[in-house]
Amino acid sequence: GASAGGVFTLTNSNITASSVILTNCEQGATGSSVNALVNNITAGACDILLTNVGGTTTGAATIKIHFLVI
């Protein structure tokens, strides 16, 4: 991709160490495509890794990350 994203910690009281967390990115920037991957799931939190896999930089584009804890 054109640039890498970053990592942030999602905290949510519904997350357990054995949870499955599904993510989806809603993005408005034309030509950008960002993936949100889940890592390091613990009780109450997980890490979300954002990666730009598109052909253009995301710049200051707003990207909404939807998630579901199972």
Secondary structure, 3 states (H helix, E strand, C coil): CCCEEEEEEEECCCCCCCCCEEEEEEECCCCCCEEEEEEEEECCEEEEEEEECCCCCCCCCCEEEEEEEC
